Amino acid sequence: MSLRTKLLIILGVMGLSVWGFYPPDQKINLGLDLKGGVHLVLRVHTDDALRLETELTAERLRAALSAANAQVGKVEAVSPTEIRVEGVKDDRAYRAAATDIETNFNRSSGTGATDTPT
């Protein structure tokens, strides 16, 4: 074979290759990973997250009250956004310990002090 024949065969194969894949977006179906993107969905269960945070805050409050020798009857998380403290013997010690734990709670007094997030 001559050099001219080899060159024509090489150019013919290259031409067929280009023709077979042009335009590439119509000939080749790329997946999302090959297109350079990722589809990611993150969901937060808000009630579960709030309940966990409220329970952790109730535990911290219970520990702070114990450390401050502030006697209370019961500290419990009654809803995802509410902590109930019952049987407060020393209101001043309770308020000081509660202020040290969380400053983003509204405090209201009733039959027991109820703290809810702001």
C-alpha positions in Angstrom: 0.0 0.0 0.0 1.1 3.4 -0.7 1.3 6.3 1.7 -1.6 8.0 -0.1 -3.9 5.0 0.4 -3.0 4.7 4.1 -3.7 8.4 4.6 -7.1 8.1 2.8 -8.1 5.1 5.0 -7.1 6.9 8.2 -9.0 10.0 7.2 -12.0 7.9 6.2 -12.1 6.1 9.6 -11.8 9.4 11.4 -14.6 10.9 9.3 -16.9 7.9 10.1 -16.0 8.2 13.8 -16.9 11.9 13.9 -20.1 11.4 11.9 -21.1 8.5 14.2 -20.9 10.6 17.4 -21.8 14.1 16.2 -23.7 15.9 17.9 -22.8 14.0 21.1 -25.7 15.2 23.2 -28.1 13.5 20.8 -26.1 10.3 20.2 -24.8 9.6 23.7 -27.1 9.6 26.7 -25.0 10.8 29.7 -26.1 10.0 33.2 -26.2 12.7 35.8 -22.8 11.8 37.2 -21.2 12.2 33.7 -22.9 15.5 33.2 -21.1 16.8 36.2 -24.0 17.1 38.6 -25.4 15.3 41.5 -29.0 15.1 42.7 -29.0 15.1 46.5 -32.1 15.5 48.7 -31.7 16.0 52.5 -34.7 16.1 54.7 -34.8 17.1 58.3 -37.5 15.7 60.6 -38.2 19.0 62.4 -40.3 17.6 65.2 -37.6 14.9 66.0 -34.8 17.5 65.9 -36.8 19.9 68.2 -37.7 17.1 70.6 -34.1 16.0 70.9 -32.9 19.5 71.5 -35.6 20.1 74.1 -34.7 16.8 75.9 -31.0 17.7 75.9 -31.8 21.2 77.3 -34.0 19.6 80.0 -31.1 17.3 81.0 -28.7 20.2 81.1 -31.2 22.2 83.2 -31.7 19.2 85.6 -27.9 18.9 86.0 -27.5 22.7 86.6 -30.3 22.7 89.2 -28.6 19.8 90.9 -25.2 21.5 90.9 -26.8 24.7 92.3 -28.7 22.8 95.0 -32.0 24.2 93.7 -34.6 21.7 94.7 -37.3 20.9 92.1 -39.9 18.2 91.9 -39.7 17.3 88.3 -38.0 18.5 85.1 -39.5 17.0 81.9 -39.9 17.7 78.2 -43.6 17.7 77.6 -43.6 18.5 73.8 -41.0 19.1 71.1 -40.9 22.8 72.2 -41.8 22.8 75.9 -40.0 22.0 79.2 -42.0 21.8 82.4 -40.4 22.2 85.8 -42.6 21.4 88.8 -42.1 21.7 92.5 -39.7 24.6 92.5 -38.6 25.3 96.2 -36.3 28.2 95.6 -37.4 30.3 92.6 -34.3 32.5 92.7 -31.9 29.5 92.4 -34.1 28.0 89.7 -34.1 31.3 87.7 -30.3 31.6 88.0 -29.7 28.0 86.9 -32.2 28.3 84.0 -30.6 31.5 82.8 -27.2 29.9 82.8 -28.4 27.0 80.7 -30.5 28.6 77.9 -31.2 32.2 77.2 -33.4 31.5 74.2 -36.4 30.3 76.2 -39.5 32.2 77.2 -40.3 31.5 80.9 -43.8 31.6 82.3 -45.1 30.7 85.7 -48.2 28.7 86.4 -48.7 25.6 88.3 -45.1 25.0 87.3 -42.6 27.1 85.4 -42.9 26.4 81.7 -40.0 27.2 79.4 -40.6 27.3 75.6 -38.1 28.2 72.9 -38.3 31.7 71.3 
